[in-house]
Amino acid sequence: MAVSVFVAAMLVAGGAAAQSLSPMRAAGDTPSDIKGFRLTIGNPYTTSMIFTVTPMNPEFTEPVGGAVVTAPELRLAPGASRPVIVKFKIDPAFKERTIGVCVQPKDLEGPILPRVCGTYVGRRLSAAAEGILLPSPPMGPGGEDAITTSEGVRCSQSINSSGGYLDFGVAGGDLSNYSVPGSSPGQQSAIGYARIIVPLGPSPKRLDCARLYDLEIARLKAEIEMLKVGLE
């Protein structure tokens, strides 16, 4: 998509200049129907000025709906810049949407005003990536073995293996998020999946509580024997 830039010459103290907009062209994907871009507005003039930031159609001829700016009006000191967020909605019937964004001074008057515009494209992710999402792989079955001695010393160790393991289950999604022949709005889909999880890197040293357990059992047995002797 070509970038259209409208800059009209204007005499100001210090020479001719026009406000800056960066980047002036951008495109990106989104897993939802909302896409946002971070833009930077700059003031090259020698005086403090108020600028308006307006979402436009791609031809920059009229404002559009379904788009918002975090700061539609902002005052900038000479040479200062400030980021703003532009967000717009993508029609679910289409895979992408292109909007324009124009910046111009608010308080200037005249038949010709300086204006800088850029174009921004938001694309909805593909059906495979958007409609059905696999859950995060589990860290194992969970749980731990633990022992606490009579003196308050506690040792615990996970019962999970540090090697690879198999994960399988069922994942679901909403088919109305994308075009599927014969699907109706709100129709659900589900798939079964299986995957092998293999941890990368060296295995960490595992804590072994067995020695402490054996010592505690031996001490308790000795105390029981002493109690028996004392009873006799």
C-alpha positions, 0 to 999 in steps of 0.5 A: 500500500503506497503511503500518501503524504500531504504537506503544505508549505507554511511560513513560521518563525524559524522557517518552513516545517511540518509536523512529523508522524512515525512510522508512516506505514505499518502492517501487522497481524492480530489474533482478534478483530482489534489491531493497534499501532504505536505512532510517534507525533513530533512538533518541529515548530519553534512554538508550542502547538496543539495537534489533532490525530484523526483516523481516516480512510485510506484515501485520506478524504474523510474520517472513519468509524471503528477506530480510536486514538488514545490522544486525539488532541495533544499539545507538544512543546517545540521539538518535542514528541509523544507516542499515541496508540491507534486502534481499529476494528477489523470486520469479521467478514474480511481478513484485513483492514487498511486505515489512514491516520492524519496529523495536523495543527489545530489552531492554524487557519488558512486555505492550506494547512500542513497535514501529514498522513500515513497508512496502516494495515491490520490482518486477522490471523489465519483460521488454524492459528485463530480458531483453535488454540492448543493449551500450554503444555503441562509441567507434569502431573504435579505433586511432591514427596515431602518429609518434616522432621520433629526438629522442623527440618523439611525436605520436599522433591517433585515427583515429576520426571525431568525427561520428555513426556507425552501430552494429549487431550481435546481442544475446541474453537469457534468456527465463526471466527473464520470462513468454513463452508457450511458453518453457522454463526456460533458453531463450535469445533473440537480436535484431539491432539497428542504431542511429545514434550522434550525439555531442552538443556541439561537436567538440573540436579534433583533434590533427594530427600531419601537420606533425610527420610532414612535418618528420621526413621532410624532416629524414631526407631531408636527412640521407640526402643529406648522407650521400651527399655524404660518401660521394662 
